[in-house]
Amino acid sequence: MPLDSPLAVLDLETTGAHPTHDRITEIAVLEVDDGEVVGEWSTLVNPGRRIPPAVQALTGITDAMVAAAPSFERLAADLYERLAGRVLVAHNARFDYGFLKREFERAGIEYRARTLCTVKLSRRLYPGEASHNLDSVIARHGIACLARHRALGDAQAVWAFLCAAAAEHGAERLAAEARTLLARPALPEALAPDGIDALPDAPGVYLFYGEEGAPLYVGKSARLRERVVAHFAGDLRSAKALELARAVRRVEFRRTCGELGALLAEAALVKALAPRYNRRLREPADLCGFVLKPWGLRLAEADEIDAATVGELRGVFRSRRAALAALRGLADVHGLCLQSLGFEPGARRSGACFRHQIQRCAGLCAGRDSPRAHQARLAAALARLPRLVWPWRGPVGIVERDPVREATELHVVDRWCWLGTARSAAEVAALLERRAPPRFDLDVYRILARRLGDARAQVIELDRCTWSW
């Protein structure tokens, strides 16, 4: 089976299906050069936690069997040497590769490899088959698997499938299909491949730059590398996406502990950099909202809206035009006089207004409505607009953890305004000591409101406790 690179046919057994929370219990590697197995290696791994009974029943690997086995950290250097320079071959390679990357990362080793998934290969070679899981592949090709659901037995079955497929379809067809699956995305000529290789399969934001460092695009993802690679896929559907892909000269990324950090960073970077291909997020300068006073109503402009004043607002709008349209709708329903409120520029300031003449105003302007009754209806009308009530006594921190790096971030928020993200107690203190109230940002508010409305969010009140890192 002549492929371009040496192979490492690998299988893992694990405590469960999630690389973030579960751990490896057994590893097997077949080293293949020029179509021949030149090395065969397997070992149990102490996962540092109990193996669920259902997994023990499936694999036959018990807590007692792994108690004296080495940890992954002890095996990491040797395993890395076995895998270095080889294409990683596995059945459902994304699963095995995800576990390997995270275990290597915990051991302080950055591991990257080209992967060949034999599930995908089976689908390409046998499109008429209904199932391509390993049991189906074993049955279809009459493969003798002496230890199913054990790492070495399954790795040997995967290699036997490759050999059987080469015998049925020919080595050239098999190699051609494998090369198709291994093909890297078509990167722009000026973009170095190592710029993509450095991206982690982790949450964060990515930045595309063009000629002379011009910012082109800011994006976010829970899996940075996968998302960035998708920008350069061969099946881009829109002319704009194709134009962006061709214009990229440099890729940067900023890793976060989770989705919330990525969302907040993306919103801030888009506004700070104004990238050419991003949908523009509205600057805070366009915001406004109504403030109800005993003497009437006024429209607060963006430069007045900050953490200290946002709670007073009745409704927050992206533009003055949108705010006035909402007010006119309320005035029609409640018989309010926009002229008396000062929201009809150019209209007469004494006598009945035009809206009273068409029976939409109850007549405060014409002396047919009392100021007290008008003010009461105004308050009732504005009560229909949302108020951004802050439900805590003071600033809070939203906790976000990255279990792979064992890192924690605290997103510090005060009255719906994001003060910043801290990674230490000193950084929290510095954010809280800022003198001027932070500006309010509607896009950030919507991000925060969704997270703070989630019962699973871990929120701590910063004026009531000392946060321990």
Summary of the structure (lengths in Angstrom):
residues: 469
radius of gyration: 30.9
end to end distance: 52.7
largest distance: 99.5
contacts: 1407
relative contact order: 0.08
helix: 40%
strand: 21%
